[in-house]
Amino acid sequence: MKRTLLSWSSGKDSAWSLHLLRQQNEFEIVGLLTTFNQAANRVAMHAVRRNLVEAQAKAAGIPLWDVDLPWPCSNADYENIMKETCKAAIRTGIEYIAFGDLFLADIRAYREKQLENSGLQPIFPVWGMPTPELAHSMIKSGVRAKLTCVDPKRLAPEFVGRDFDEQLLSDLPPDVDPCGENGEFHTFVHAGPMFRHDLFVEVGEIVSRDGFVFADLSLSQNKVNAK
C-alpha cells in the first residue's frame, strides 16, 4: 500500500477522492492535509471552522494534518510552509499526495511543479470526470454537503447555505459548473460513504467578505448516528 496524504478542503471533491482511493486498495490514506487561516482558525476560501474539519477527520478515521498559514499570507510564504510540510511527510514514509482537482489544467500544473524533486508524487483521483455525471453520482451515493461559499459574480448569493442535492443541481444556471470547479461555490461534506457516521451541521450567519458570500456552519448538538 502506498502511503498517501490527501489534500482536504472539507468539500465534496476531496471527500469523493477519498472514497475512490479506498476502493482501489492501492493507496493507504494516512492523513488529511488541510491549510487553515491561522488568524480566523478556518479553512481558506471555504471559511469552515477548524472543529468541523476535525470532526470530518474523526468520521473518516484518518488523522488530520493541519497546516497553519499566517494572514495575510504571500505566495512565497505559502510555498515555503508547504515545502516544510512535504519534508515532514517524507520523513514519515509518505510517497504521494492526492488532490481533488477536476479539470483546471493550470492548477494541476502548479501542483506538479511545486512537487518536482520533493520526493512526493501527485495523484488526481477525480481528474477528467465529467462534472454533471459526477455531481449526480456523489448525491446518489449518499454524499451530503452544504454550500459554504459562493462567488456572487458567478452565482446568486441566495445559493450559499443550501444543500448540494438534486434540487440545487436543477436550479443552477447553465453556465455554472455542477461541481463548482470554476470557483462558483465551495462545499462542506457532512455525510457520505467515506465517513463512518454522519455529522449534523447548522447554518448560521451569512456574511459578505472580500468579494464572496459565506455561510457560517457549526456542529449541531444532535448526537451522531453511527453507521
C-alpha positions in Angstrom: 0.0 0.0 0.0 1.3 3.4 -1.0 1.3 5.8 1.9 -0.6 8.9 0.8 -1.7 12.3 2.1 -5.0 13.7 0.7 -5.3 17.4 0.2 -8.5 18.0 2.2 -10.5 21.2 1.6 -13.5 19.9 3.6 -15.5 19.8 0.3 -17.1 17.2 -1.8 -14.3 16.7 -4.4 -11.7 15.8 -1.8 -14.2 13.6 0.0 -15.0 11.8 -3.2 -11.3 11.4 -3.9 -11.0 9.6 -0.5 -13.9 7.3 -1.4 -12.4 6.4 -4.8 -8.9 5.8 -3.4 -10.2 3.5 -0.7 -12.0 1.4 -3.4 -8.7 1.0 -5.3 -6.9 -0.7 -2.4 -3.6 0.6 -3.7 -3.2 3.8 -1.6 -3.2 4.0 2.2 -4.6 7.4 3.1 -2.6 8.3 6.2 -3.5 11.9 6.7 -5.9 14.6 5.6 -3.9 17.7 4.7 -5.7 21.0 5.4 -4.4 24.5 5.4 -6.0 27.0 7.9 -6.1 30.7 8.0 -4.4 31.0 11.4 -6.0 34.3 12.3 -9.5 33.1 11.6 -9.0 29.5 12.5 -10.8 28.5 9.4 -10.1 26.7 6.1 -9.0 29.2 3.5 -11.7 30.0 0.9 -14.3 27.6 2.4 -14.1 29.5 5.7 -15.1 26.3 7.5 -14.3 26.2 11.2 -11.4 24.1 12.3 -13.5 21.9 14.7 -15.8 20.9 11.7 -12.7 19.6 9.8 -11.6 17.8 12.9 -15.0 16.2 13.1 -14.7 15.1 9.4 -11.3 13.5 10.1 -12.7 11.6 13.0 -15.7 10.4 11.0 -13.3 9.3 8.2 -11.0 7.6 10.7 -7.9 9.4 9.4 -5.6 11.8 11.2 -5.8 15.5 10.3 -2.6 17.1 9.1 -3.4 20.7 9.8 -1.1 23.4 8.5 -1.5 26.9 9.8 -0.9 29.8 7.4 -0.3 33.4 8.5 -2.7 36.1 7.5 -2.0 37.8 5.2 -0.1 35.1 3.5 2.1 35.8 0.5 2.6 33.1 -2.2 6.2 32.8 -1.1 5.2 32.2 2.5 2.7 29.6 1.4 5.2 27.8 -0.8 7.8 27.8 2.0 5.4 26.4 4.5 4.2 23.7 2.2 7.8 22.8 1.3 8.4 22.1 5.0 5.2 20.1 5.2 6.4 18.0 2.3 9.7 17.3 4.1 7.8 16.2 7.2 5.7 13.9 5.1 8.8 12.3 3.5 10.2 11.7 7.0 7.2 9.6 7.9 7.4 7.5 4.8 4.7 9.2 2.7 5.1 8.8 -1.0 2.1 10.5 -2.6 -0.2 13.5 -2.3 -3.7 13.2 -3.7 -5.7 16.2 -5.0 -9.4 16.6 -5.8 -8.9 18.7 -8.9 -11.3 18.0 -11.8 -10.3 19.9 -14.9 -8.4 23.1 -14.3 -5.1 22.4 -16.1 -3.3 25.4 -14.7 -3.9 24.4 -11.1 -2.8 20.8 -11.8 0.4 22.1 -13.5 1.1 24.3 -10.5 0.8 21.4 -8.1 3.0 19.2 -10.2 5.6 21.9 -10.5 5.7 22.5 -6.7 6.2 18.8 -6.0 9.1 18.4 -8.5 12.1 17.0 -6.8 10.2 16.9 -3.5 10.2 13.1 -3.2 6.4 13.2 -3.3 4.3 12.3 -6.3 0.9 14.0 -7.0 -2.1 11.9 -8.0 -5.5 13.2 -9.2 -8.2 10.5 -8.5 -11.2 12.5 -10.0 -9.3 14.2 -12.8 -11.2 14.4 -16.1 -14.5 13.1 -14.8 -17.5 14.8 -16.5 -18.8 17.0 -13.7 -22.6 16.7 -14.5 -22.4 12.9 -14.1 -20.0 13.2 -11.2 -22.3 15.5 -9.2 -25.3 13.2 -9.6 -23.1 10.2 -8.7 -22.0 11.8 -5.5 -25.5 12.6 -4.4 -26.8 9.2 -5.4 -24.1 7.6 -3.3 -25.2 9.4 -0.1 -22.9 12.4 -0.2 -24.5 15.3 1.7 -22.9 18.8 1.7 -23.7 22.4 2.3 -22.6 25.3 0.1 -20.3 27.3 2.4 -19.1 29.9 0.0 -20.5 31.5 -3.2 -18.8 33.8 -5.6 -21.6 36.3 -6.3 -20.0 37.3 -9.6 -20.7 33.7 -10.8 -23.7 32.5 -8.8 -26.5 34.3 -6.9 -25.7 34.8 -3.2 -29.0 33.0 -2.2 -27.4 29.7 -3.0 -25.0 29.9 0.0 -26.0 27.6 2.8 -28.1 25.4 0.6 -27.8 21.6 0.3 -25.8 20.2 -2.5 -28.6 18.0 -3.8 -30.6 17.2 -7.0 -32.8 20.3 -6.4 -29.7 22.5 -6.3 -28.3 21.0 -9.5 -31.6 21.7 -11.3 -31.6 25.3 -10.0 -28.0 26.1 -11.1 -27.7 28.4 -14.1 -26.5 26.6 -17.3 -23.1 28.4 -17.2 -22.3 27.2 -13.7 -20.3 24.0 -13.3 -22.3 21.4 -11.4 -19.3 20.8 -9.1 -18.4 24.5 -8.9 -14.9 23.7 -10.3 -14.6 27.3 -11.7 -14.9 28.7 -8.2 -18.6 29.3 -8.4 -19.1 27.7 -5.0 -17.4 25.6 -2.3 -18.9 22.9 -0.1 -18.6 21.2 3.3 -19.4 17.5 3.3 -21.2 16.2 6.4 -22.3 12.7 5.3 -21.3 10.1 2.7 -19.7 6.7 2.1 -16.3 8.0 3.1 -17.5 8.6 6.7 -18.2 6.1 9.5 -21.0 8.3 10.8 -22.9 11.5 9.7 -22.2 14.9 11.0 -25.0 17.2 11.9 -24.5 20.9 11.0 -26.4 24.1 11.3 -26.3 27.1 9.0 -25.7 30.3 11.0 -24.8 33.8 9.9 -24.5 34.7 6.2 -21.8 37.3 5.6 -20.2 39.0 2.6 -16.5 39.4 2.8 -13.6 40.0 0.3 -16.0 39.7 -2.6 -17.5 36.4 -1.5 -20.6 35.3 0.4 -20.1 32.8 3.2 -22.4 30.7 5.4 -21.1 30.1 8.9 -21.6 26.4 9.7 -21.4 24.8 13.1 -21.9 21.4 14.6 -25.4 20.9 16.0 -25.9 19.4 19.4 -27.6 16.3 18.0 -25.8 13.0 18.5 -24.1 11.5 15.5 -25.6 8.3 14.0 -23.1 5.5 13.9 -23.2 3.5 10.6 
